[in-house]
Amino acid sequence: MLAVVFVVGWYAIARATDGTRQVRVVQDSNRPAAPPAFAPGEPLTVAAYNIAHARGLADTNWAGDRDARLRELAALIASWDADVVVLNEVDLDATWSGRTNQARVLAERAGYAYRAEQCNYDLWLPGFRIRFGNAVLSRYPIGSARAIDYPAVRGWESAAFGRKRGLVCTLDLGAGRQVRVVAVHWDTRDAAVRAGSAAALAELARDGGPPLIAAGDFNSSLLDDSASSTDVAGLVETGLFVWAGDTPDGPAPASFPSDTPTRLIDYILAQPPLTLSRFRVVASRLSDHRPVVAEVRWPAEE
């Protein structure tokens, strides 16, 4: 009986203090200083990747050689030479992946001095931990970061384990310029929850702050006629965001599932006056999603 009380008490305290662990910003002092100030008209390369806990194409999070997979993921991320990388389904402290902070490992191996971490799900029991969410890796300093609340699929689930939220980071690009990067990962199970998540992002875009770059796994498509297409399409159709879906070879290819992709559900969107170009989907099977990369620019006259 005492053991049960101990475990229940532990769990209750862990859930009650969840908010204190949701977001943190880290600077690696061993990495090079921030690059020169971002100049109007120059590209800011942005990438987004749902890494699926570094499990590859396995059906379970308990499978695979995580260290080898993280090395491959870090090499792939480094090859894009991106200024900002948004990651979804990143283990921050999970028993199934050896309690490795994957955001830290990928930032170190891919050469990023700044990162922000945001926890969605946090299950903490004696000897067992599942803690994962979103991360932003950046070459530019991250001045601040906070979570964005989305509706919950089920209230009891949110209270017991957590739920998907967004992460918004304000990046200092130098010369008085700031941009906000939003790590997006919407729920795949409930269309109403996705619509509510889109509404939260739209509200953020109207708050008068620095322009937004929204990137990640939207679990919603601009390019099909399904009901879920309205979630992300509405953000573009209302003019709040722009995207560049055409590539030199035609319409952007699909990003999910990575082995036989049929749908494009991973996006990079930019809020005017930012513009977006050279959107591409990277052919990779290191996750069940394929990564996407694009270039974002300020108008030269700004």
QUIJO-V659002 format. One line per field, one symbol per residue. phi: phi as a letter, one per 40 degrees, with the letter a starting at -180 (. if undefined). burial: I if it has 16 or more other C-alpha atoms within 10 Angstrom, else O. A space follows every 50 residues. Layout:
phi: ???
burial: ???
This chain:
phi: .ccccccccdcccccccdccbcbabbbccccdcdcddcbdgccbcbbaac cfggcgcccbcccgccccccccccccccccfccbbbbbfbcbabdcbgfc ccccccccccgbcbabbbccbabbbdgaabaaibabbaccdccaaacbcb cccbccccccbhacbbbbbcbccgfgcbbbbbcbaccccacccccccccc cccccccgcdcbbbaiccfabcbbbcccccccccccccgcbbabccbdbh dcccbacccbcbbcbbbbbbcdccbbafcabccabcacbccbbabbbcdc cc
burial: OOOOOOOOOOIOOIIOOIOOOIIIIOOOOOOOOIOOOIIOOOIIIIIIII IIIIIIIOOOIOOOOIOOIIIOIIOIIIOOOIIIIIIIIIIIIIIIIOOI IIIIOIIIOIIIIIIIIIIIIIIIOOOOIIIIIIIIIIIIIIOOIIIIOI IIIOOOOIOOIIIIIIIIIIIIIOOOOIIIIIIIIIIOOOIOIIIIIIII IIOIIOOOOOIIIIIIIIIIIIOOOOOIIIIIIIIIOOOIIIIIIOOOOO OIIIIIIIIOOOIIIIIIIIIIOIIIIIIIIIIOOIIIIIIIIIIIIIOO OO
